[in-house]
Amino acid sequence: MPINGQEYKKIVRIKRATLLVSLILLLFVTTFVAIVSGAASIPLKSALAILLSPIRGLDCLITGADITEVQRGIIFQLRLPRVIQAAIVGASLSVAGAVFQGLFRNPMADPYVLGVSSGAALGAVSAMLIGSPVFLAGFSAVPLFAFISGILTIALVYLMSRTGKLVPVMTLLLAGIAVSAFLSAVVSLLTYFAGEKLDQVVFWMMGGISGASWSRIVAMLPYVIAGFSLVFFYAKELNVMLLGEETARNLGVNTERVKKILLAAASLLVAGAVSTTGIIGFVGLVVPHFIRIAAGPDHRILLPASALLGANLLIAADTLARNIIAPAELPVGIITALVGAPMFLYLLKKRKKLRYFNTAD
């Protein structure tokens, strides 16, 4: 028996709500697994007691747990900030990837499409070679230089793409590719002359979350909150942009203003992520694809679901990276590439049967 429009919309809403709730529950599971696993194993009961201990009224729920100060330090000073930073970075890259794919109407666009990764890499490598002791707002020289350089790269690409008061999307994309290629060549040149600092440079460019700390998380929060807020606020306009800029203008959307705001917000998220963890590939490319298959192209659900799945994915990848050869650890970028590449090929094959960029329901 065919269903009418109202019933179909109700089914879609239930499906999307189920997806969000499932991702939230999965986030709790991956977070807890990441906290209790590592070179120093912590019993489940002890880990729960430590996590609940700062919360008045809940600290008495777990009794009889054997807790040591070493375990408390491992969880609160090492693993918990690492998990939180992984979640923030994974969510930032995934949301930025969804925004760029929507703006460019291109499923191959990733968070680094405008050259922010190459710009951040240039800043980071320069800081390593200079050996600057600069500290500002919880950032040491490497993430600070990487963040500033990434933002300046986005500004340069935008200015190069501007034609009068307009910024054509295709010109912006091509300018990003050109600037990225040039900066990558400069980074390769600096890497060649890195000498004894070569290991540090290569490890950073592979991506890692080993430098996570509470101060770095606090320093990230302002631009992460600003980026997420702007992106989510303009989710409806981004849906209309999927119809094409001319159609969006006819429907009353100020396309140039929306493009500027969304580009700035997404670039802010990417620059912040890259500056703190290095270059982590495939998260922002694969996650939006998977969510589109599961929930459709409506950015009102695509963006929060991508944020949750991206957080889950990077927490799981980082947990695997620091446990697979414990007590040593692999750069998390290697894990995301090994998992993300075959997953992306699978999604591309599945995409042939789907319309990724149709209008939202």
N, C-alpha and C positions, 0 to 999 in steps of 0.2 A: 504494500500500500504506500503510495507516494506521500511524502511529508510536505506541509506548507512552509511558507517563508518563516513564520514565527517559530515553528517547531525546529526548523533548521538552525535559526539563530540561537535558540535555547541550547541545542546540542553543542554548537560551537562554543558558547560561553562556558558550559560545563566542562568541555574538553580542555579549554584554555585554563580554567581555574584548577582543574586536576593537574595539569602540567606544572603550574606555578607551585602548588602545594607539594607536589612530588619533588621538585627541584629544591625547595626549602628544606624538606625532610632529608634529602640526600646530602645537602650542605652540612647539616648537623652530624650526619654519619661520617662523612669524609673528614670533617674538622676533628671529630673525636679520634678517629683512627690515626690521623696525622699527629695528634698530640701524644698518644700513648705509644706510638711506634718510633723506633730509632735505635741507635747503637746502644743506648742505655734504656732497656725496657722497663716500663712502669706498669704495675698491675692495674687492671681496669678500676677496681674499687678505690685504690689510692688516687688514681687520676681524677675520678669523680669527686672524691672528698676534697682534693686540692682545688678543683675548679669551682666548687660550691662554697669553699671556705670564706671568700670575701663577701658573700651575699647573706645579709642578716635574715634569719628565719629559715634559710635553706641549708645552712651549714651543719645542721643536726640530722639531716636526712640520711647521711652515710655514716654509720657508726662502726667502730672496731677496725677502721682502716689503719694500716701501718704506714705512716707518712714521715719522711725525712726532709730536712731542709734542702738537701741536695736535689731531691725530686721536685720540691716546690720551686727551686731556682731553675731547674731544667724546663719546667712547664711555663712558668711566668716570664722568664727572661730569655729563653731560647725558642721554644717551640710555638707558644701562643702568638708572639709577634710575627714569627715567620709564617704561620698559617694565615693570620689576618692580612699580612702584606701580600701573600700569594693570592688571596681572595680578591683584594682590591685591584691588583694588577691584572688578574684574569678577567674580572668584570670590566675593567677599563678597556682592555684590548678588544674584548668581544663587542662591547657597545660601540666603540669607535669603528670597528670593522662593519657592523650593521649600518651605521650612519654613512660611511663612505660608499658601501655597496648600494644603499638607497639613493644617495645623491648622484652618483655616477651611473646608476641603473646598470651596474656591471657586477655580476657575482664573483668576478675574479679580483675585485678591489680588496685590498687588505689594509690594516691600520697604518702600514708604512708606505702607502702608495704615493704620498706627497713628499717623501724624502726625509721625514722626521727621524727615521732610524739612522740614516747616514749622517744627518746633522748631529744627532746626539752622540753617535759613535765618534765623530770628529772631535767634539768637545771632551768626551771621556778620555780618548787616547791622548789628546793634547795635555790634559790634566795629569795623566799618568807619567808622561814623558817629562813634564815640567817639574813634577813632584811638589806641587803647591800644597801648603798646609792649611789652606783656607777652610773655614767652617762658618756656615750661616744657616740659622733656623733648622738645626739638626742634620744638615747636609755637609758632608765633607767635599773636597774639591771635585772628585770625579762625578758624582751625581749632580752637583751644582752646575758644573761646566756643561754636562750632558743636557740638562734641562734647558739652560739658557740657549745653547747652540741649537737644540731641536726647535725651540720656539722661533728663533731667528731664521731658521731654514724655512719654516712655514710662512713667515712674513715675506721672505724673499720670493718664494714660489708664487705667493698671492700677487705681489707687486708685478712680477714678470708676466703674469697671466692677465692682468687688468687691461681692458680696452675701453677707455673712457670711464663710464660708470658701471660697465658690465664686466663680469668675469665668466666667460664661457667655460662650461664644465670640461669640454674636451681639451681646450687650451690649458686649463689648470692641471689636468691629468698629464699631458705631455710635458709641461714645464716641470712637474714633480719628478717625472721619470728622468729628464735631462739633468736636473740638479742632483738627484740621487746618484746618478752614474758618476758625475763629476766628483762629488764629495766622497763616494766610495773609493775612487781612484786616489784621492788625497789620503784617505785613511789607510789604504794599502801601502802607500809610500811611507807614511809615518810608521806603520807596523814593520816595514822592512828595516827601518833604522832604530827599532825599539831596543835592540841589544838585550841586556839582562832583564829588561822589563817585558820581554815578549810574552812570557807565560801569563803575566797579569793582564796584558792586552787581550790575548786570545781567550782567556777564561771569561773576561767581561763580555766580549762579543758573542760568546756562546750562550749567554744568559744564565743567571743564577739568583737565588734569593738568600744566599748565605749571609749577606750583610744586613738582614732585617733587624730592626730595633724599634722600640716604642717611640723614640724621638723622631725617627724617620717616618713612621706612620703618622704621627701628629703633624709633621711638616707637609706630608702629602695631602692631608684632609682638605685644606681650603680649596685647592684647584680641582681635586677629585669631586668634591661636593658641588662646586660651581659647574664643572663639566657635565656631571650627571643631571643636575637640575635643568640646565638649558636644553640638553638633548631630550629629556622626557617632556619638557614643557612644549617643545615644538614637534612632538610625535605626530600629531594630526596633520600639520603642514608637510611633514616628510612623506606621509601617505599620499597627499595630493601631488607632491613632486614626482611620484612614481608615474604619473600620467604624462609627464613631459613638462618642461618649463612653460611653453606657450599655453598649454591647457591650464596649468596651475595659475598663471597670470590672469587668464580669462575667468577663473573661479575666484579671484580676489586675493590670491596669495602674493605677497611682495617677495618674489623669488630671490632677488638679489640680497635682500636683508636676511631672509631665512638661510640662504647659502652661507653668508658671512658668519652668522651666529653659529650654525651647525659646524662649519669648518673650524671655527675658533674653539668651540667646545670639545669636539672630537680630537683636535690636535693637542689640546691641553691635556686630555686624558692619556693620549699616546706618549707625549713628551714626559709626563710624570712617571708613567710606567717604565719607559725605556731608561730614564735617568736613574732609577733605583735598582733595576734588575738586569740591565743590558737588553740585548735583542732576543726576544722569545717569539719564534715563528709559529704559524699555523693556528694559534688559538683564535685570533681575530678573523681568520679566514674560514675555518671549519665551523665554529660554533654558530654563527648566523645562518649558515646553510642548513645545519641540522634543525634549528628552531623553525626555519621557514617550512621545512618538510613536516614538522610536527604540529605547527600552529598557524601557518600561513604568513602572508607578508605584512599584516597589520602591525605597524611599529608600536602601537600602544601595548601590545603583548610581546612583540618581538624583542624590544629593548630590555624590559625587565627579565624576560626569560633568558635572553642571551647573557645578561649580567650574572644570573644565578648559575647557568651552565658553565660559563667561563670561569667563575670562581671555583666551582667543583672540579673542573678539569685541571686547573693549574695547581690546586691543593693536592690532588691525586698524583699529578706528575712530579711535583716537588717531593712528596712522600716517597715515591718510587726512586727518585734520583738520589735521595740521601740514605736509602736503605739497601739498594741493590748491590753496592760494594762497600757497605759499612765496615769500618768507621769512616772511610773516605766517601766522597760523594761525586756524582756526575753533574755537569751543568744541566739545569732543567731544560734548556733549549734543545739539547740532544734528545731528551725524552719526548718533548712535544713534536719534534720533527719525525721521530721514528713512529709515533702513534698517529700524528696528524696527516702525514703524507698518504698512507694507504687509505685512511678514513676519507680524505678529500677525494681521492680517485673513486671511491665507492659512491660518494655523494654526487659527483659529477655524472656518473653512470645513471644514478637514480633520477637526477635532474632532468634527463631527457623526457621523462614521462610527466613532468610537472611544470607548471607555470610559476616561476619564482617571483616575477615582478608584475603580477596582475594587481588590480586595485584591492584595497582592504574591504572586508565585509562591513 
